[in-house]
Amino acid sequence: MGSMGEVMSNMKESLRTGGGLFELTERRNVLAAALAGILFMGGWWCMMDVIVMFPREEQFHHAYHVCGVISTLAFIMINAVSNGQVSAGASGGYSEGCLGQRGARVWLFLGFILAFSALIASAWILFQDYVSASTASPHHDKVWPGVALFLQNILIFLGAIVFKFGRVEESF
């Protein structure tokens, strides 16, 4: 057992280096990308389960897949714009391209609008077609397609957020 001075210096060194988080911050981009991919894949995996388990139109209306497609498009739109293009940095911000920084901000805003719209639509479908229908009819007890649709959209949205804000741009 070391002296109190050694313990304090070890604690100070641990705080200065991040207490073991130094290795985590070096691989932040890789971990954020992997987590975002797992979330994205998990969302589509839920929907694939519904496609296999409920193939008939009466069980799961095939038009509901539009919510997942719109979420995927929003994922791409949100991450197509880098944080440097949106924020005004020390160099005056992003000025290249046909619309410059304002166009990048509008593109990002439209991506978030699509993501929230798909999320709200999937929640609406869940409650209107599955939750309220299961309480109205004792024979309609299959709520999983609606839950999977909502899970798909929330997981894709969370994947987009992790991929957008979980990475740092200095390393690429």
Beta strands, then each sheet from edge to edge (+ up, - down):
end
